Amino acid sequence: METFVADADGNALTAFLPAGARAPDDAPVPAALVAVWCGRHVLLVFDRFRGRWELPGGGIEPGESPLRAAARELREETGLDLDGLVLAGYARFRLTAPRRVEYAALYTARVATLHSDFTPNEEIGAIRWWDTATPPPEDAQIIDTTLAHRTRPPGEPAE
């Protein structure tokens, strides 16, 4: 299978199924991510455990929909409580520890101002708004920054 991008640990983004495509049925969807945009800036969180800047998101709890998981993870990780998350699609991953293939539902949202009211917690040490017209932060998860670019809002400049 094609690999769009892989990180230093060998984890790879192997496909992106845009919203409107049939939901994946060839692997589980145990996670949800959110790309929050403000103009050409996208919100990243610093995951203390992985030591990387990533899109907000995480595991889907039993009985929880991907949409509810995305909203919950966004709120827990950034303090943002947003209505109107929109499904952008499903990201297919080949992961290494343990070896598996799975999907994450990827949602987007737009905000009018750069949210900065944040309290660090056990999992997330900081948030930042990455100006996507510049290179990603040096310690950013390349898979997440690649996904962020795939969700760029219509009408926003690419560079």
Backbone hydrogen bonds, N-H to C=O, Kabsch-Sander energy under -0.5 kcal/mol:
donor,donor_aa,acceptor,acceptor_aa,energy
4,F,2,E,-0.5
4,F,13,L,-2.7
5,V,13,L,-1.2
7,D,11,N,-2.6
10,G,7,D,-1.8
12,A,94,R,-2.5
13,L,5,V,-2.8
14,T,12,A,-0.7
14,T,92,R,-2.9
15,A,92,R,-1.2
17,L,90,Y,-3.0
19,A,88,A,-2.6
20,G,21,A,-0.5
21,A,18,P,-2.1
31,A,103,Y,-0.8
32,A,58,G,-2.5
33,L,105,A,-2.9
34,V,56,P,-2.3
35,A,107,Y,-2.8
36,V,34,V,-0.7
37,W,35,A,-0.6
37,W,109,A,-3.0
38,C,41,H,-2.5
41,H,38,C,-2.0
42,V,130,W,-2.1
43,L,36,V,-2.2
44,L,128,R,-3.0
45,V,54,E,-3.2
46,F,126,A,-2.8
47,D,45,V,-0.8
47,D,52,R,-2.7
48,R,46,F,-0.7
48,R,123,E,-2.8
51,G,47,D,-2.2
52,R,47,D,-1.0
53,W,139,D,-2.0
54,E,45,V,-2.9
58,G,32,A,-2.1
60,I,30,P,-2.7
61,E,59,G,-0.6
64,E,61,E,-2.4
69,A,65,S,-2.5
70,A,66,P,-2.5
71,A,67,L,-2.4
72,R,68,R,-2.6
73,E,69,A,-3.0
74,L,70,A,-2.4
75,R,71,A,-2.2
76,E,72,R,-3.0
77,E,73,E,-2.6
78,T,74,L,-2.2
79,G,74,L,-0.6
79,G,75,R,-1.7
80,L,74,L,-0.7
82,L,80,L,-0.6
86,V,108,T,-2.7
88,A,106,L,-3.3
89,G,106,L,-1.5
90,Y,17,L,-2.6
91,A,104,A,-2.6
92,R,15,A,-2.9
93,F,91,A,-0.5
93,F,102,E,-3.5
94,R,12,A,-2.5
95,L,93,F,-0.6
95,L,100,R,-2.9
97,A,98,P,-0.6
99,R,96,T,-0.5
100,R,95,L,-1.8
102,E,93,F,-1.8
103,Y,28,P,-2.8
104,A,91,A,-1.8
105,A,31,A,-2.4
106,L,89,G,-3.1
107,Y,33,L,-2.6
107,Y,105,A,-0.5
108,T,86,V,-2.6
109,A,35,A,-1.7
111,V,37,W,-2.6
115,H,113,T,-1.1
118,F,116,S,-1.2
121,N,124,I,-2.6
125,G,46,F,-2.5
125,G,123,E,-0.5
126,A,46,F,-0.6
128,R,44,L,-2.2
130,W,42,V,-2.8
130,W,128,R,-0.7
131,D,129,W,-0.5
132,T,40,R,-2.4
132,T,130,W,-0.9
134,T,131,D,-2.3
140,A,137,P,-1.9
141,Q,53,W,-3.0
142,I,140,A,-0.7
145,T,141,Q,-2.1
146,T,142,I,-2.1
147,L,143,I,-2.1
148,A,144,D,-2.6
149,H,145,T,-1.9
150,R,146,T,-1.3
151,T,147,L,-0.8
151,T,148,A,-1.4
152,R,149,H,-1.2
156,E,153,P,-1.9
